[in-house]
Structure formats: structure tokens, C-alpha cells
């Protein structure tokens, strides 16, 4: 390993990394530095460049320009070394249905040149963590949640230094989701660097040390979850659902015309729903509620909550994360 390339304890360093497909700039000059042992989330709407970025970092795609260094290795010149140090848990479940859970994990371990005895030991340990140890039947009988946990176990059996997680808890029930969250938190304490791609904003908020939001191939914001919510959001949000779109548009127009400086720009969210972000506490909420009851006869429902990463994302991109 060329350790001279590792600087300031950053295990991943991207410098103006780009990937173009003819006239399409899928990734358009991304620069990032990710410290060793962090969980770093990459969020972006569909088509933002997330998948292309990860495919470059895992050596599947060759960049058009720029540089990426993982643990001292260049993704262009030292692919074989990078493959040894990364683990990948893709969004699509990739297992061999004719094999048992243990056989699937042992197979991956042996691919990474782990001895047969050590592979069996590691397999038992990791499957026990995920609650699927000792199952001798083929995995074609597994539920979707069990298959997803097995997929994660397969990505971890060779003790990767960098782990790529793409929607690791999609389709899991709350109990299984918590098991995966707890295990991911344990990995951070074992000096594993994790890159997380997720549509679950609660997951990103709960697990991430830092987040980068990308759109149209560029990083448009980055920071800790708290920093992003403070920088790009407001203290609170009032969600109002209307009986008619005309009522929503009328209230939005009234708010724009009123001198209510504590209200940030409103966002329309789906059919007949308006998000009204505002600063301050109950006093300003009371003013806002008074304005609504004064302007309209009734609304379908209202919900008051604190600012979230979903609001940050909507403010920055004009879309929710799940929007196409």
C-alpha cells in the first residue's frame, strides 16, 4: 500500500471526480474527503449521480476525469487492491438460493482467500449477530427481510475496511431494522468506514456522521445532520392538508402577501399538502394557526413537527428523496 497517499486520516479522497456518458454528465466534478471510521451518507434524487459515483468507487466504472483514492489506492491503477478492502451490500438481493445461509457466507469468505476453518468460524459469528445462524435449509425459503440480512452478512465476512450500503434496511420489519442499525453502529466502533445510500431520512439522520447531498452530478450541500438542518431548514414545520388545491394555493398566496418574516418559503408536497417552515416556538405557531383559521373555513388536517432532513432535501432540490 502506498501510505504516502493517505492524508489527515481521510480514508476516501475524491478530487474533481467526473463521469460522462456522451453528453450526459452523470458525475460532474465531485470532491469529497471522508475520515476513517465514519458513516458517510450520500443522498440525492433519482438520476442525481449516486449510482455512477459508487460504481466508480467500487472500480466497476472508470472515471472520465479526476481522481479517487481509497485507503491509499488509486481506483484506476490499483483495482485489485481496492477490491480486497471493500464490501458491497447492493440494493438488489444477491444470494445463491440453492445454498444455505452458512454456505452463502462461507462461499464469499473463501473467495477472499479466508481459510476453510476461519471461514466457518466467521460465518457462525456474523450469522448469529443477524439472528439467522443454524438454518440448514436453502435460502429460497427465506423471507425478504432474512435475505437482506444475509446479503449484509455476506458483504462483511471478510472484514472490509470500507463498506458500501445501498438501502440496507429496505423491506425490513421494525425489529430487524433495529438489529441492522445496531450492527452498523458497532461497525463504526471497529474502524470500518461506511458509505450509506438510503431513501430513509430517519435512517440517515440516526446513523450518519456526515451527509453529502448531490443533484445533477454535483455536491450541493454537506455537513452533519444537525448542521444541514440548521443551515438549510427552519426550527419547525406545519404540514397542512387541504380539501381542495384551490384552498392551498389561496393560503400560499396570502402567506406571500403578509408580513410574516418568521415564515420561510412554503413548499407544495404532493396533492393538496403545503409545508410551512417557520422560526420560533408556540407564539409564532399561534400566529400561523390564526391566519389559517381566519382565511379558510376548514382544512382536512394539520401536523406540527420539528424540521427534518426531508425538509432540507426538499428545500435544496425542490423534490422529496423518493420523487422521480
C-alpha positions, 0 to 999 in steps of 0.5 A: 500500500502506498501510505504516502497517499493517505492524508489527515486520516481521510480514508476516501479522497475524491478530487474533481471526480467526473463521469460522462456518458456522451453528453450526459454528465452523470458525475460532474466534478465531485470532491469529497474527503471522508475520515476513517471510521465514519458513516458517510451518507450520500443522498440525492434524487433519482438520476442525481449521480449516486449510482455512477459515483459508487460504481466508480468507487467500487472500480466497476466504472472508470472515471472520465476525469479526476481522481479517487483514492481509497485507503491509499489506492488509486481506483484506476491503477490499483483495482485489485487492491481496492477490491480486497478492502471493500464490501458491497451490500447492493440494493438488489438481493444477491444470494445463491438460493440453492445454498444455505445461509452458512454456505452463502457466507462461507462461499464469499469468505473463501473467495477472499482467500479466508481459510476453510476453518476461519471461514466457518468460524466467521460465518457462525459469528456474523450469522448469529449477530443477524439472528439467522445462524443454524438454518440448514435449509436453502435460502429460497425459503427465506423471507425478504427481510432474512435475505437482506440480512444475509446479503449484509452478512455476506458483504462483511465476512471478510472484514472490509475496511470500507463498506458500501450500503445501498438501502440496507434496511429496505423491506425490513420489519421494525425489529430487524431494522433495529438489529441492522442499525445496531450492527452498523453502529458497532461497525463504526466502533471497529474502524470500518468506514461506511458509505450509506445510500438510503431513501430513509431520512430517519435512517440517515439522520440516526446513523450518519456522521456526515451527509453529502447531498448531490443533484445533477452530478454535483455536491450541493450541500454537506455537513452533519445532520444537525448542521444541514438542518440548521443551515438549510431548514427552519426550527419547525414545520406545519404540514397542512392538508387541504380539501381542495388545491384551490384552498392551498394555493389561496393560503400560499398566496396570502402567506406571500402577501403578509408580513410574516418574516418568521415564515420561510418559503412554503413548499407544495408536497404532493396533492393538496399538502403545503409545508410551512417552515417557520422560526420560533416556538408556540407564539409564532405557531399561534400566529400561523394557526390564526391566519389559517383559521381566519382565511379558510373555513376548514382544512382536512388536517394539520401536523406540527413537527420539528424540521427534518432532513426531508425538509432540507432535501426538499428545500435544496432540490425542490423534490422529496428523496423518493420523487422521480 
